[in-house]
């Protein structure tokens, strides 16, 4: 009980009781806790100092039809290399990032118990992704569901047609928000704002400070309910012992 009260006191002061700044999702290939992974492969290497992915996961993220999800990027002909590099980076971000706590939600899916929702992406990353894929083709708007998996990998569902990227996703916003069931939120925030998450970065991971900003903002909005809960819990506790 005293531990619980201490946790509430920590929350009421604006600090973090649960370390949502350094955690891994409960999902198919994620580690239980983040930590150093010095051998992360190629595009996943920026997360090597603190990662939720293993070296094997990072290597598979670069392979077509990898065992991670058996997902076929080439479902409407060969995806261009400049487009594919963004999906590899997206996979590295999803699998490796330890700073997604503010956007982790419960998921009722057989392959994961948690997912991310409305992660605010930096304008540059989303728009360059769309720009590099605009001449490619796809048959679906939401890539999370609705595929034909009868062959063991995803194929376009019956009745669908392969269409040019810009016909399916007219804008960067439509692509970033729709392609993975609103996992990402398009923003006009730039990387130097400190208010958006970066898929692409070099050096120290800039996303921890962004997550901290959103967690602290959320806690300030909840300060009255938490303080009220603290008072009620403390009153009940001391009434019991006295």
C-alpha positions as CSV (number, residue, x, y, z in Angstrom):
1,X,0.0,0.0,0.0
2,X,2.8,2.4,0.9
3,X,4.4,1.6,-2.4
4,X,1.2,2.4,-4.2
5,X,1.0,5.8,-2.4
6,X,4.5,6.5,-3.3
7,X,3.7,5.8,-6.9
8,X,0.7,8.2,-6.8
9,X,2.9,10.9,-5.2
10,X,5.4,10.5,-8.0
11,X,2.6,10.9,-10.6
12,X,1.2,14.0,-8.9
13,X,4.5,15.7,-9.1
14,X,4.7,15.2,-12.8
15,X,7.3,12.5,-12.8
16,X,6.9,9.0,-14.4
17,X,5.9,6.1,-12.2
18,X,6.0,3.6,-14.9
19,X,9.0,4.1,-17.3
20,X,7.1,4.7,-20.4
21,X,10.1,6.5,-21.8
22,X,12.0,3.2,-22.1
23,X,9.7,0.2,-22.8
24,X,8.9,-2.4,-25.4
25,X,5.5,-3.3,-26.8
26,X,4.0,-6.7,-26.1
27,X,4.1,-7.8,-29.7
28,X,5.3,-10.7,-31.9
29,X,9.1,-10.1,-32.1
30,X,9.8,-7.4,-29.4
31,X,12.1,-8.1,-26.5
32,X,10.6,-7.9,-23.0
33,X,12.8,-4.9,-22.1
34,X,15.0,-2.6,-24.2
35,X,18.8,-2.8,-24.1
36,X,22.0,-2.5,-26.1
37,X,22.1,-4.5,-29.4
38,X,25.5,-3.7,-30.9
39,X,25.0,-6.0,-34.0
40,X,21.8,-4.5,-35.4
41,X,21.7,-4.7,-39.2
42,X,22.1,-1.8,-41.6
43,X,19.1,0.5,-41.4
44,X,18.2,-0.7,-37.9
45,X,21.7,0.2,-36.7
46,X,20.7,3.7,-35.3
47,X,18.9,1.9,-32.4
48,X,21.9,-0.2,-31.4
49,X,22.5,1.6,-28.1
50,X,19.1,0.8,-26.8
51,X,16.7,-1.4,-28.8
52,X,13.5,-3.5,-28.5
53,X,14.7,-5.7,-31.4
54,X,17.3,-8.4,-31.6
55,X,20.0,-8.6,-34.2
56,X,18.1,-11.4,-36.0
57,X,15.0,-9.3,-36.2
58,X,16.9,-6.4,-37.6
59,X,18.4,-8.6,-40.3
60,X,15.0,-10.1,-41.2
61,X,13.6,-6.6,-41.5
62,X,15.7,-6.1,-44.7
63,X,14.5,-9.3,-46.4
64,X,11.6,-9.7,-48.8
65,X,9.0,-12.2,-47.4
66,X,10.9,-12.5,-44.2
67,X,9.8,-14.7,-41.4
68,X,8.8,-11.6,-39.3
69,X,5.4,-11.4,-41.0
70,X,5.8,-13.1,-44.4
71,X,4.7,-9.8,-46.0
72,X,5.3,-9.3,-49.7
73,X,6.3,-5.8,-50.6
74,X,6.1,-6.8,-54.3
75,X,2.4,-7.6,-54.5
76,X,1.9,-5.3,-57.5
77,X,5.2,-5.9,-59.3
78,X,8.7,-5.2,-57.9
79,X,8.7,-2.3,-55.5
80,X,11.4,0.3,-56.3
81,X,14.4,0.2,-54.1
82,X,14.0,3.9,-53.1
83,X,10.4,3.1,-51.9
84,X,11.4,-0.1,-50.2
85,X,14.0,1.5,-48.0
86,X,11.3,3.5,-46.3
87,X,9.4,0.3,-45.4
88,X,12.6,-1.2,-44.1
89,X,13.1,1.9,-42.0
90,X,9.5,1.8,-40.8
91,X,9.9,-1.8,-39.8
92,X,13.1,-0.9,-37.8
93,X,11.3,1.9,-36.1
94,X,8.4,-0.3,-35.1
95,X,10.5,-3.3,-34.0
96,X,13.4,-1.5,-32.4
97,X,12.2,1.8,-30.8
98,X,12.1,1.9,-27.0
99,X,10.4,5.3,-26.9
100,X,6.9,4.6,-28.1
101,X,5.3,4.5,-24.6
102,X,2.9,7.4,-25.1
103,X,1.3,5.8,-28.1
104,X,1.1,2.1,-27.1
105,X,-2.4,0.8,-27.0
106,X,-4.0,-2.6,-26.3
107,X,-4.6,-4.7,-29.4
108,X,-7.0,-7.5,-29.8
109,X,-5.0,-9.5,-32.4
110,X,-3.7,-13.0,-32.4
111,X,-0.1,-11.9,-33.2
112,X,0.3,-9.0,-30.7
113,X,-1.2,-7.7,-27.5
114,X,-0.2,-4.1,-28.0
115,X,0.1,-1.7,-31.0
116,X,1.0,2.0,-31.6
117,X,-1.7,4.5,-32.5
118,X,-1.3,8.1,-33.8
119,X,2.5,8.4,-33.4
120,X,3.2,12.0,-34.7
121,X,5.7,11.7,-37.6
122,X,7.9,14.5,-38.6
123,X,6.9,16.2,-41.9
124,X,10.2,15.4,-43.6
125,X,10.0,11.6,-43.0
126,X,6.4,11.2,-44.1
127,X,6.7,13.4,-47.2
128,X,10.0,11.9,-48.4
129,X,8.5,8.4,-48.0
130,X,5.5,9.3,-50.2
131,X,7.8,11.1,-52.7
132,X,10.0,8.0,-53.1
133,X,7.0,5.7,-53.5
134,X,4.8,7.9,-55.8
135,X,5.7,5.9,-58.9
136,X,5.1,2.5,-57.4
137,X,1.8,0.5,-57.4
138,X,-0.4,-1.1,-54.8
139,X,-3.9,-2.6,-54.6
140,X,-4.9,-1.7,-51.1
141,X,-5.2,1.4,-48.9
142,X,-4.9,-0.3,-45.5
143,X,-2.0,-2.8,-45.5
144,X,-2.9,-4.2,-42.0
145,X,-5.9,-6.2,-43.2
146,X,-7.9,-7.6,-46.1
147,X,-5.2,-9.5,-47.9
148,X,-5.5,-12.9,-49.5
149,X,-3.1,-15.1,-47.3
150,X,-4.1,-18.4,-48.8
151,X,-0.6,-18.9,-50.3
152,X,1.1,-18.1,-47.0
153,X,2.1,-14.6,-48.0
154,X,-0.1,-11.6,-48.8
155,X,-1.6,-11.3,-52.3
156,X,-4.1,-8.7,-53.6
157,X,-7.6,-9.7,-52.7
158,X,-10.0,-10.9,-55.4
159,X,-11.6,-8.0,-57.3
160,X,-8.9,-5.5,-56.4
161,X,-6.7,-3.8,-59.0
162,X,-3.1,-2.6,-58.8
163,X,-3.1,1.2,-59.1
164,X,-0.5,3.9,-59.1
165,X,0.6,5.0,-55.6
166,X,-0.8,8.5,-56.0
167,X,-4.2,7.2,-57.0
168,X,-4.4,5.2,-53.8
169,X,-2.6,7.8,-51.6
170,X,-3.2,11.3,-53.1
171,X,-1.1,13.0,-50.4
172,X,1.6,12.1,-47.9
173,X,-0.9,12.5,-45.1
174,X,-3.3,9.9,-46.6
175,X,-0.4,7.4,-47.0
176,X,1.1,7.8,-43.5
177,X,-2.2,7.7,-41.7
178,X,-4.0,5.0,-43.6
179,X,-1.4,2.4,-44.6
180,X,-1.0,1.0,-41.1
181,X,-4.4,1.6,-39.5
182,X,-3.5,5.0,-38.1
183,X,-0.4,3.8,-36.4
184,X,1.1,7.1,-37.6
185,X,-0.2,10.7,-37.5
186,X,0.9,13.1,-40.2
187,X,2.1,16.4,-38.8
188,X,3.6,19.6,-40.3
189,X,6.1,19.6,-37.5
190,X,9.8,19.4,-38.5
191,X,12.6,17.5,-37.0
192,X,14.1,20.5,-35.3
193,X,10.8,21.1,-33.4
194,X,11.4,18.4,-30.9
195,X,7.6,17.5,-31.1
196,X,7.6,14.8,-33.7
197,X,9.1,11.3,-34.0
198,X,11.8,10.6,-36.5
199,X,12.0,7.4,-38.5
200,X,15.4,8.5,-40.0
201,X,18.1,9.8,-37.7
202,X,21.8,9.5,-37.1
203,X,23.7,9.7,-33.8
204,X,21.8,9.7,-30.5
205,X,18.1,8.8,-30.7
206,X,16.2,12.1,-30.7
207,X,12.8,10.4,-30.0
208,X,13.2,10.0,-26.2
209,X,12.9,13.7,-25.7
210,X,9.8,13.8,-27.9
211,X,8.2,11.0,-26.0
212,X,9.0,12.8,-22.7
213,X,7.3,15.9,-24.0
214,X,4.1,14.1,-24.8
215,X,4.1,12.1,-21.6
216,X,4.5,15.3,-19.5
217,X,1.8,17.0,-21.5
218,X,-0.6,14.2,-20.9
219,X,0.2,14.1,-17.2
220,X,-0.4,17.9,-16.8
221,X,-3.8,17.3,-18.3
222,X,-4.5,14.5,-15.7
223,X,-3.0,16.3,-12.7
224,X,-6.4,17.0,-11.0
225,X,-7.8,13.4,-11.2
226,X,-4.5,12.0,-10.0
227,X,-4.3,14.4,-7.1
228,X,-7.9,13.5,-6.2
229,X,-7.2,9.8,-6.4
230,X,-4.2,10.3,-4.1
231,X,-6.3,12.1,-1.5
232,X,-9.0,9.5,-1.6
233,X,-6.6,6.6,-1.4
234,X,-4.6,8.2,1.5
235,X,-7.8,9.0,3.4
236,X,-9.0,5.4,3.1
237,X,-5.6,4.0,4.0
238,X,-5.1,6.1,7.2
239,X,-8.8,5.5,8.2
240,X,-8.0,1.8,8.1
241,X,-4.8,1.9,10.2
242,X,-6.2,4.4,12.7
